Structure formats: structure tokens, C-alpha cells
Amino acid sequence: MATSQLIARQLQDTALRYFLEVVRCGSISEASARLNVASSAISRHIAQLEALLGVSLFDRHARGMVPNAAGELLAVHALRSAHDAERIVGEVQALQGMQRGRVRIATTEGFSLEFLPRLISEFVTQHPGIQFHLGVHPPAESTRRILLGDADIGLVMSRGAEKDIKVEHIQPSPVRAVMRPTHPLVRFKQISLRQLTAYPLALPEQDTTVRQLFDIACHRQRLQIEPVLTSRYIAGLLGFLRHSKLGITICGEISVREQIERGELVSMPLKDRGLDLRNIEVQTLVGRTLSRTSQTFLDYLKVQLTRPR
């Protein structure tokens, strides 16, 4: 057997799986915890891979391990192999009429509150036996999970393109003011940021896209905004509204679509310039063929995102 063929066969074993987990985690210790495998065993297998290929695969730092050019190339190979295996399993399962299958979604908190759980519930009612995993992360991490193959579909807020990410669907998601139906401002068709300053505000933290657009618009108008509550979690911001008759928060419409339809909240358009500069993106990995189950849910998701409101 040729040397290259021998190396290729050896790259299919456990060492490759351990290597990929270290790439995902950024450290051997974290990979050890996730795999429930001793750190020494993972280190040994990676050393064997490096000896087999004759190159180092990682740049090793005090805070972890980052794949170098050779490591990134091997990671692409490993992910492609894993994706091909998943696709074949999905195609075999598809012969059973979608009675089995698994869909992995990476998303942000706003979509995970009620929008995606409702869609998943409706989908499994139509297709019993399908399983879902819903991972909730910051937008950049959700996209990273797609790139690493840890998720099939990503649903995030985005302000720019990402390399190796296929945008399956995109639609605007302007910043809106959210309040109770009894709030004094609901009598207007649209409101301004200046009108919000008279009421207690609950705002997301400054590293979120919705808060960044809000702050830029306020700065442009020289408005001084002092929120009474700041939180990374939209669930906490919406909880504040349940207990504050005059409270207001900001988010996209889809994050509160179900609450609006139940009459619990109202979403008001803001007329200030620059609050529409972000989009909802449905993401998959460039070059990856989704299983029939994942593709069917992806199509359903796109329809639900654009359904009339």
C-alpha cells in the first residue's frame, strides 16, 4: 500500500476525532471534559498525528491551542468526512419517510424564547421521531458552531458577511420599542427615541447589535439615555415589562412575536435613522449537503420567518 494511502487510512481513527474536538474547544482540558477521555490520551493521539504527518498542527499558547495552517487544513478534511457520514445516515433515514433524524440548530436567545420552540413543536407533530438540539449562543459563537460542524442550521442577527457561511435566507430586523398594550405610547403609529427618555428603559448590554444601533442613533441626536435595567438576557428584559406598567425595552419583532399575538406586548416602530441596519440570517456551511430532515426543517423555518403578521 502506498504511503499516502496508509496515512489516509490512519487519519480515520480515533486520533482524528480527538484532534477535531481540540480544534472546537481550543484546549485539551476542555476537550477531555467533553469527550470524557483523559487529557494524556488526547495529547498522545495528537502527537501521533503530528508525527505521522511530519508537521505541528497547533500553535500552543498559555490560554489554549489554536490550529496553524496545517491544522486548519486537516480540520477541513475532518469536518468534510464527518459531514459526509452524517449526510449518508440522513439519506438512509430518509428512506423511512422521515421517521427518524436529528436537526442541530445554533441560535441567539431572542429566537430561542418562543419562536423556535413553537416551530420545533409543530414540526415534530408532523414528523414524530425527529429529534432537535437547540444551542443558544452569542451571534458570533452560533456562526462558529456552523463553521465547526457542531450545528446544521444557524439563526442569528447579522450586520456583515462571514467567510464559508452560506446565507440561506436574509430579511431586515429593525430595532423596535416593546412595551405593554396599556402603555401611553401605543396610541402613536410610530415613536422616536426622544419619546422613550420619559419612561423607564430596560436595555440589552452594549455588545449586542440591537444596543449598538440604539446607542449610535442616540449619540447622533445627543440623547442621554440612562436605563434602569441592563441585562444580557432578553428574558430578563421582558420580565421587567411584566412588572412595570411604563417600562420599555428594545428588540426585533420576531423575538416577541408570540407575546404580541397573545396580546401581552406591543412592538412599536421607531422612526429614527439607522435603526434598521441589521438582518436576520439563516446560515448553513458552504459546500455542505444537509440531510433531508434538516433541509425540510430549513424550508419550514424560512416560510415561518416571512409569514404575514
KEKE-3310 file (N, C-alpha, C; in steps of 0.2 Angstrom, whole numbers, plus 5000, padded with zeros to 4 digits):
npx = (5004:5003:5012:5005:4991:4991:4993:4981:4972:4975:4971:4958:4954:4952:4961:4959:4946:4948:4957:4949:4940:4948:4951:4939:4936:4947:4956:4965:4961:4948:4942:4945:4936:4923:4924:4925:4937:4954:4966:4979:4978:4972:4982:4992:4987:4986:4999:5004:4997:5004:5017:5015:5011:5022:5022:5019:5003:4996:4997:5003:4998:4998:4985:4978:4975:4978:4974:4986:4991:4993:4985:4972:4970:4969:4958:4948:4947:4943:4931:4924:4923:4916:4904:4900:4898:4887:4877:4875:4870:4858:4852:4849:4840:4830:4824:4815:4804:4806:4805:4814:4829:4839:4841:4851:4852:4859:4858:4853:4848:4835:4828:4826:4817:4803:4799:4807:4805:4791:4791:4798:4790:4778:4784:4788:4776:4771:4781:4784:4797:4808:4822:4828:4842:4844:4855:4860:4868:4880:4879:4891:4897:4887:4888:4901:4899:4892:4902:4911:4904:4896:4883:4869:4860:4860:4853:4853:4856:4863:4876:4885:4894:4900:4915:4914:4901:4885:4872:4856:4844:4838:4833:4827:4828:4823:4827:4815:4803:4797:4783:4770:4753:4745:4752:4756:4762:4757:4747:4752:4757:4770:4785:4798:4815:4818:4806:4806:4814:4807:4802:4805:4818:4823:4837:4847:4864:4879:4886:4878:4870:4858:4858:4869:4866:4855:4862:4871:4862:4856:4867:4870:4859:4862:4857:4854:4854:4849:4847:4836:4838:4850:4854:4861:4852:4837:4826:4826:4824:4811:4804:4805:4796:4784:4781:4782:4772:4775:4787:4799:4807:4819:4820:4820:4806:4803:4808:4798:4786:4776:4772:4766:4756:4748:4743:4750:4761:4766:4774:4782:4786:4801:4806:4818:4833:4844:4841:4838:4848:4852:4851:4841:4848:4848:4858:4870:4883:4895:4896:4891:4880:4864:4855:4840:4830:4835:4835:4822:4816:4823:4817:4804:4807:4811:4799:4791:4797:4794:4781:4765:4760)
npy = (4994:5011:5025:5037:5032:5024:5033:5041:5031:5029:5042:5041:5036:5036:5046:5057:5061:5065:5076:5085:5089:5096:5106:5112:5116:5123:5119:5106:5101:5105:5098:5086:5085:5086:5075:5065:5059:5055:5068:5065:5055:5061:5070:5061:5055:5066:5070:5058:5060:5072:5067:5057:5065:5073:5087:5101:5104:5113:5129:5132:5140:5149:5150:5141:5131:5134:5130:5129:5133:5120:5113:5119:5115:5101:5100:5104:5093:5084:5088:5088:5074:5070:5077:5071:5058:5060:5065:5053:5045:5052:5051:5038:5036:5044:5036:5030:5038:5050:5046:5046:5055:5070:5086:5100:5115:5131:5146:5163:5171:5178:5171:5159:5160:5158:5158:5148:5136:5135:5132:5120:5112:5111:5105:5092:5087:5085:5076:5064:5057:5064:5072:5086:5098:5112:5125:5139:5154:5168:5179:5177:5166:5156:5156:5151:5138:5133:5134:5124:5113:5109:5112:5111:5121:5139:5152:5169:5186:5198:5209:5209:5200:5183:5173:5157:5154:5150:5160:5156:5163:5179:5194:5210:5216:5227:5238:5239:5246:5239:5236:5236:5233:5243:5254:5272:5276:5268:5274:5280:5279:5277:5280:5290:5290:5300:5301:5290:5293:5298:5287:5272:5263:5247:5239:5230:5223:5232:5225:5219:5219:5225:5235:5242:5248:5256:5264:5271:5279:5286:5294:5301:5310:5316:5312:5308:5293:5284:5269:5260:5246:5235:5221:5205:5196:5193:5188:5192:5206:5207:5201:5212:5221:5215:5218:5231:5245:5256:5253:5250:5241:5236:5227:5215:5211:5197:5191:5193:5189:5179:5184:5196:5192:5185:5196:5201:5210:5224:5229:5243:5253:5262:5278:5284:5287:5274:5263:5252:5244:5230:5212:5197:5182:5166:5153:5141:5129:5133:5122:5111:5097:5096:5085:5076:5078:5090:5099:5099:5105:5117:5123:5125:5133:5145:5149:5152:5163:5173:5174:5182:5195)
npz = (5000:4996:5003:5005:5005:5016:5026:5024:5028:5042:5046:5049:5061:5079:5083:5075:5078:5091:5089:5081:5091:5100:5092:5091:5104:5109:5118:5126:5139:5140:5129:5134:5145:5138:5130:5139:5141:5145:5147:5144:5135:5124:5121:5118:5106:5097:5096:5089:5077:5073:5072:5062:5051:5050:5054:5064:5072:5079:5086:5101:5116:5131:5135:5128:5113:5096:5080:5067:5050:5044:5053:5052:5038:5040:5049:5040:5032:5041:5045:5033:5031:5042:5039:5027:5032:5041:5031:5023:5033:5035:5023:5022:5033:5027:5019:5026:5027:5034:5047:5057:5063:5065:5070:5071:5079:5080:5088:5094:5110:5108:5098:5104:5114:5111:5098:5090:5098:5096:5082:5082:5089:5081:5070:5074:5078:5065:5060:5069:5079:5075:5081:5090:5093:5102:5102:5112:5109:5109:5094:5086:5091:5088:5074:5073:5077:5066:5057:5062:5061:5072:5072:5061:5056:5057:5066:5066:5071:5060:5054:5044:5031:5032:5030:5022:5025:5021:5016:5019:5020:5021:5030:5034:5051:5060:5074:5087:5098:5113:5123:5136:5132:5137:5138:5138:5125:5115:5108:5097:5079:5076:5085:5093:5098:5107:5113:5121:5132:5143:5150:5160:5155:5149:5144:5132:5134:5129:5120:5111:5095:5093:5104:5100:5088:5094:5103:5094:5087:5097:5101:5089:5090:5101:5113:5130:5138:5151:5157:5167:5169:5164:5154:5149:5145:5136:5141:5154:5152:5146:5157:5166:5160:5162:5175:5176:5173:5164:5158:5145:5132:5120:5105:5091:5081:5079:5091:5100:5094:5097:5110:5107:5098:5107:5114:5125:5124:5115:5100:5094:5080:5077:5072:5070:5061:5055:5063:5057:5052:5052:5050:5050:5048:5041:5042:5034:5031:5019:5004:5011:5011:5017:5027:5023:5032:5040:5029:5026:5038:5037:5026:5031:5041:5035:5028:5039:5045:5036:5036:5035:5046)
capx = (5000:5007:5012:4999:4985:4992:4992:4974:4968:4976:4968:4951:4954:4951:4965:4956:4941:4951:4960:4944:4937:4953:4950:4932:4936:4953:4961:4965:4957:4941:4941:4945:4929:4918:4924:4926:4943:4959:4970:4985:4976:4971:4989:4996:4984:4988:5006:5004:4995:5009:5022:5013:5011:5028:5021:5015:4996:4994:5001:5002:4998:4996:4977:4975:4978:4975:4976:4990:4989:4992:4980:4966:4969:4967:4951:4943:4946:4940:4924:4921:4922:4910:4898:4898:4895:4880:4873:4873:4865:4852:4849:4847:4834:4825:4821:4810:4799:4807:4803:4820:4833:4841:4842:4855:4852:4863:4854:4853:4842:4829:4824:4825:4812:4796:4799:4810:4802:4785:4792:4800:4784:4774:4787:4789:4770:4770:4786:4786:4803:4813:4825:4832:4846:4844:4860:4859:4875:4880:4879:4897:4898:4882:4891:4906:4896:4891:4909:4914:4900:4893:4876:4867:4857:4861:4848:4856:4856:4870:4877:4890:4895:4905:4918:4912:4894:4880:4866:4850:4838:4840:4827:4828:4826:4824:4826:4808:4802:4792:4780:4764:4747:4742:4757:4754:4765:4754:4742:4755:4758:4777:4788:4805:4820:4817:4800:4807:4818:4802:4800:4810:4821:4827:4841:4852:4871:4882:4890:4873:4869:4852:4860:4874:4862:4852:4867:4873:4856:4856:4873:4869:4855:4865:4852:4857:4850:4851:4842:4835:4840:4854:4855:4862:4846:4831:4820:4825:4821:4804:4801:4804:4790:4778:4781:4782:4767:4778:4793:4800:4814:4821:4822:4817:4799:4802:4809:4792:4780:4771:4769:4762:4750:4744:4741:4754:4766:4766:4780:4781:4791:4805:4807:4825:4838:4850:4839:4836:4854:4854:4847:4840:4851:4848:4865:4872:4890:4896:4898:4888:4873:4860:4851:4833:4827:4837:4833:4814:4815:4826:4812:4799:4809:4811:4792:4788:4801:4791:4773:4761:4759)
capy = (5000:5017:5028:5042:5028:5022:5039:5042:5026:5031:5048:5040:5033:5040:5052:5062:5064:5069:5082:5089:5091:5101:5112:5115:5118:5127:5117:5099:5100:5106:5093:5080:5085:5085:5068:5060:5055:5058:5073:5062:5051:5065:5073:5056:5054:5072:5069:5053:5063:5076:5063:5054:5070:5077:5094:5103:5105:5118:5134:5131:5146:5148:5150:5136:5129:5137:5126:5133:5132:5113:5111:5121:5110:5094:5101:5105:5086:5080:5091:5086:5067:5070:5079:5066:5052:5062:5065:5047:5042:5055:5049:5031:5038:5047:5030:5028:5043:5055:5044:5047:5060:5074:5093:5104:5122:5136:5152:5168:5170:5180:5166:5153:5160:5155:5157:5141:5131:5133:5129:5113:5108:5110:5101:5086:5085:5082:5071:5061:5053:5068:5075:5093:5101:5119:5128:5146:5157:5174:5178:5175:5159:5152:5156:5147:5132:5131:5133:5119:5107:5107:5113:5111:5127:5144:5158:5174:5193:5199:5215:5208:5193:5178:5168:5150:5154:5151:5163:5153:5167:5185:5198:5215:5216:5234:5239:5241:5248:5235:5238:5233:5236:5249:5260:5278:5277:5264:5277:5283:5274:5276:5284:5292:5288:5305:5300:5285:5295:5299:5281:5268:5258:5241:5238:5224:5225:5236:5221:5216:5223:5230:5240:5246:5253:5261:5269:5276:5283:5291:5298:5306:5315:5319:5310:5304:5288:5280:5263:5257:5239:5232:5214:5202:5191:5196:5185:5197:5212:5206:5200:5218:5224:5212:5221:5239:5247:5261:5250:5249:5238:5236:5221:5213:5209:5190:5189:5194:5188:5176:5188:5201:5188:5184:5202:5203:5215:5228:5231:5249:5255:5268:5282:5287:5284:5270:5258:5246:5242:5223:5207:5190:5177:5159:5151:5134:5129:5132:5116:5105:5095:5094:5079:5078:5081:5096:5103:5100:5110:5124:5126:5127:5139:5151:5151:5155:5169:5178:5173:5188:5196)
capz = (5000:4995:5010:5006:5006:5023:5030:5024:5032:5049:5048:5050:5068:5085:5084:5071:5082:5097:5086:5080:5097:5102:5087:5093:5111:5110:5123:5128:5145:5139:5125:5139:5148:5133:5127:5145:5139:5149:5143:5142:5129:5119:5119:5114:5099:5093:5095:5084:5071:5071:5069:5056:5045:5050:5055:5070:5070:5083:5090:5108:5120:5138:5136:5124:5107:5090:5074:5062:5043:5043:5057:5048:5033:5042:5051:5035:5030:5046:5045:5027:5032:5047:5036:5023:5036:5043:5026:5021:5038:5034:5017:5024:5037:5023:5016:5031:5027:5039:5054:5061:5060:5070:5067:5076:5077:5084:5088:5099:5115:5106:5094:5107:5119:5109:5091:5088:5101:5093:5076:5083:5092:5076:5065:5077:5077:5059:5059:5075:5079:5073:5087:5089:5098:5101:5106:5112:5110:5105:5087:5083:5093:5084:5067:5073:5078:5059:5053:5065:5060:5078:5070:5054:5054:5061:5065:5070:5069:5057:5051:5038:5028:5035:5025:5022:5028:5016:5019:5015:5020:5025:5030:5039:5058:5063:5081:5089:5105:5115:5129:5137:5127:5141:5139:5134:5119:5110:5104:5091:5074:5077:5090:5092:5103:5112:5117:5126:5138:5148:5153:5162:5150:5151:5138:5132:5135:5124:5115:5106:5089:5094:5108:5097:5084:5098:5105:5089:5085:5102:5100:5083:5092:5108:5118:5136:5140:5157:5158:5174:5169:5159:5155:5143:5144:5134:5146:5160:5150:5145:5163:5168:5157:5166:5182:5175:5168:5160:5156:5138:5130:5113:5102:5085:5081:5080:5097:5104:5090:5101:5115:5103:5096:5113:5117:5131:5122:5108:5096:5091:5075:5079:5066:5070:5056:5057:5067:5053:5049:5054:5047:5052:5044:5042:5039:5034:5029:5011:5002:5014:5009:5023:5027:5021:5038:5041:5023:5026:5043:5035:5021:5035:5045:5030:5027:5045:5046:5032:5036:5036:5053)
cpx = (5004:5006:5006:4992:4985:4990:4984:4970:4969:4972:4960:4949:4952:4955:4962:4950:4943:4954:4955:4941:4942:4952:4944:4933:4942:4958:4960:4961:4950:4938:4940:4938:4923:4918:4924:4932:4949:4963:4976:4984:4975:4978:4993:4994:4986:4995:5008:5002:5001:5015:5021:5013:5018:5028:5018:5008:4993:4999:4999:5003:4996:4989:4974:4979:4975:4978:4980:4988:4988:4986:4973:4965:4966:4960:4946:4942:4942:4932:4920:4919:4916:4904:4895:4895:4888:4875:4871:4868:4858:4848:4846:4840:4829:4821:4815:4804:4800:4804:4808:4824:4834:4843:4845:4855:4856:4860:4856:4847:4835:4825:4822:4819:4805:4796:4801:4807:4795:4786:4794:4794:4780:4777:4787:4781:4768:4775:4788:4793:4809:4816:4828:4836:4846:4849:4859:4866:4874:4881:4885:4899:4893:4885:4897:4904:4894:4897:4912:4910:4896:4885:4875:4864:4858:4856:4851:4854:4863:4870:4883:4891:4901:4908:4915:4905:4890:4874:4860:4844:4841:4834:4829:4825:4827:4823:4819:4808:4796:4790:4773:4758:4744:4747:4755:4756:4761:4749:4745:4756:4766:4780:4795:4809:4819:4811:4801:4810:4813:4800:4806:4812:4825:4831:4846:4859:4874:4885:4885:4872:4863:4854:4865:4871:4858:4857:4870:4868:4855:4861:4872:4864:4856:4859:4856:4852:4853:4846:4842:4837:4844:4855:4857:4856:4840:4825:4820:4822:4814:4801:4800:4798:4783:4776:4781:4777:4770:4784:4793:4807:4814:4823:4819:4810:4798:4803:4803:4786:4775:4768:4764:4755:4745:4741:4744:4758:4764:4773:4779:4787:4795:4807:4814:4829:4843:4848:4837:4842:4857:4849:4846:4844:4850:4854:4866:4880:4891:4899:4895:4881:4870:4857:4844:4829:4829:4835:4826:4813:4818:4821:4806:4801:4809:4804:4789:4791:4797:4784:4770:4760:4754)
cpy = (5006:5021:5033:5038:5026:5027:5041:5038:5028:5037:5047:5037:5038:5046:5058:5065:5068:5076:5087:5092:5097:5107:5116:5119:5123:5125:5109:5097:5101:5100:5086:5079:5084:5078:5063:5056:5058:5062:5070:5058:5055:5068:5068:5055:5060:5072:5064:5056:5068:5072:5059:5059:5073:5084:5095:5105:5111:5123:5134:5138:5145:5147:5145:5134:5131:5133:5131:5131:5124:5110:5113:5116:5103:5095:5101:5097:5083:5082:5088:5078:5066:5072:5074:5060:5054:5062:5058:5044:5045:5053:5042:5032:5040:5042:5028:5033:5048:5053:5045:5052:5065:5081:5097:5111:5126:5143:5157:5167:5172:5175:5160:5153:5157:5154:5150:5136:5129:5130:5121:5109:5106:5105:5094:5083:5081:5076:5068:5057:5058:5072:5081:5094:5108:5122:5135:5149:5164:5173:5175:5168:5154:5151:5151:5140:5129:5129:5126:5112:5105:5109:5113:5118:5133:5149:5164:5181:5195:5206:5215:5201:5189:5173:5161:5149:5155:5154:5160:5158:5173:5190:5204:5214:5222:5234:5242:5242:5243:5237:5235:5237:5242:5255:5266:5279:5273:5268:5280:5277:5272:5281:5285:5290:5294:5304:5294:5287:5297:5293:5277:5263:5253:5239:5233:5227:5228:5231:5218:5221:5228:5236:5245:5251:5258:5266:5274:5281:5289:5296:5303:5311:5319:5318:5306:5299:5284:5275:5262:5250:5238:5225:5211:5197:5194:5194:5190:5204:5212:5204:5207:5222:5221:5215:5229:5241:5252:5259:5249:5245:5238:5229:5220:5211:5201:5188:5189:5193:5185:5180:5193:5198:5186:5190:5204:5209:5219:5230:5237:5251:5262:5272:5285:5283:5280:5264:5251:5243:5235:5219:5201:5186:5170:5156:5143:5135:5128:5125:5110:5104:5093:5088:5081:5081:5088:5101:5104:5106:5117:5127:5129:5133:5146:5153:5154:5161:5175:5177:5180:5189:5201)
cpz = (5000:5002:5011:5008:5014:5028:5030:5028:5039:5051:5050:5057:5073:5085:5080:5075:5088:5094:5084:5086:5100:5098:5090:5100:5112:5115:5124:5134:5144:5134:5129:5142:5144:5131:5133:5143:5143:5144:5141:5136:5123:5116:5115:5107:5095:5091:5089:5077:5068:5068:5063:5050:5045:5051:5061:5068:5073:5085:5097:5112:5127:5140:5132:5118:5101:5084:5069:5055:5042:5047:5054:5042:5035:5045:5046:5032:5035:5046:5039:5028:5037:5043:5031:5026:5038:5037:5024:5026:5037:5028:5018:5028:5033:5020:5020:5031:5032:5046:5059:5058:5066:5067:5073:5074:5082:5083:5094:5104:5112:5102:5098:5113:5117:5102:5088:5091:5098:5086:5077:5085:5086:5071:5068:5077:5071:5057:5066:5074:5077:5080:5085:5095:5097:5105:5106:5114:5108:5098:5084:5085:5089:5077:5067:5074:5071:5056:5056:5064:5066:5077:5063:5052:5059:5060:5069:5067:5066:5054:5045:5036:5032:5030:5027:5025:5022:5019:5015:5015:5023:5024:5035:5046:5061:5071:5083:5096:5107:5122:5130:5133:5131:5141:5135:5127:5113:5106:5097:5086:5074:5082:5089:5098:5109:5116:5122:5132:5144:5152:5155:5157:5152:5144:5138:5133:5129:5119:5110:5100:5090:5099:5105:5092:5088:5100:5100:5087:5090:5102:5095:5085:5099:5113:5124:5138:5146:5159:5165:5175:5163:5160:5148:5140:5142:5139:5152:5158:5149:5152:5167:5166:5160:5172:5182:5170:5163:5157:5148:5137:5123:5110:5095:5086:5082:5087:5102:5100:5094:5106:5112:5101:5101:5116:5123:5130:5116:5106:5092:5086:5078:5072:5065:5064:5059:5061:5063:5049:5052:5051:5051:5046:5046:5038:5039:5032:5022:5010:5006:5012:5015:5022:5025:5026:5040:5035:5024:5032:5041:5030:5026:5039:5041:5029:5033:5047:5042:5032:5038:5044:5054)
residu = (MET:ALA:THR:SER:GLN:LEU:ILE:ALA:ARG:GLN:LEU:GLN:ASP:THR:ALA:LEU:ARG:TYR:PHE:LEU:GLU:VAL:VAL:ARG:CYS:GLY:SER:ILE:SER:GLU:ALA:SER:ALA:ARG:LEU:ASN:VAL:ALA:SER:SER:ALA:ILE:SER:ARG:HIS:ILE:ALA:GLN:LEU:GLU:ALA:LEU:LEU:GLY:VAL:SER:LEU:PHE:ASP:ARG:HIS:ALA:ARG:GLY:MET:VAL:PRO:ASN:ALA:ALA:GLY:GLU:LEU:LEU:ALA:VAL:HIS:ALA:LEU:ARG:SER:ALA:HIS:ASP:ALA:GLU:ARG:ILE:VAL:GLY:GLU:VAL:GLN:ALA:LEU:GLN:GLY:MET:GLN:ARG:GLY:ARG:VAL:ARG:ILE:ALA:THR:THR:GLU:GLY:PHE:SER:LEU:GLU:PHE:LEU:PRO:ARG:LEU:ILE:SER:GLU:PHE:VAL:THR:GLN:HIS:PRO:GLY:ILE:GLN:PHE:HIS:LEU:GLY:VAL:HIS:PRO:PRO:ALA:GLU:SER:THR:ARG:ARG:ILE:LEU:LEU:GLY:ASP:ALA:ASP:ILE:GLY:LEU:VAL:MET:SER:ARG:GLY:ALA:GLU:LYS:ASP:ILE:LYS:VAL:GLU:HIS:ILE:GLN:PRO:SER:PRO:VAL:ARG:ALA:VAL:MET:ARG:PRO:THR:HIS:PRO:LEU:VAL:ARG:PHE:LYS:GLN:ILE:SER:LEU:ARG:GLN:LEU:THR:ALA:TYR:PRO:LEU:ALA:LEU:PRO:GLU:GLN:ASP:THR:THR:VAL:ARG:GLN:LEU:PHE:ASP:ILE:ALA:CYS:HIS:ARG:GLN:ARG:LEU:GLN:ILE:GLU:PRO:VAL:LEU:THR:SER:ARG:TYR:ILE:ALA:GLY:LEU:LEU:GLY:PHE:LEU:ARG:HIS:SER:LYS:LEU:GLY:ILE:THR:ILE:CYS:GLY:GLU:ILE:SER:VAL:ARG:GLU:GLN:ILE:GLU:ARG:GLY:GLU:LEU:VAL:SER:MET:PRO:LEU:LYS:ASP:ARG:GLY:LEU:ASP:LEU:ARG:ASN:ILE:GLU:VAL:GLN:THR:LEU:VAL:GLY:ARG:THR:LEU:SER:ARG:THR:SER:GLN:THR:PHE:LEU:ASP:TYR:LEU:LYS:VAL:GLN:LEU:THR:ARG:PRO:ARG)
# end
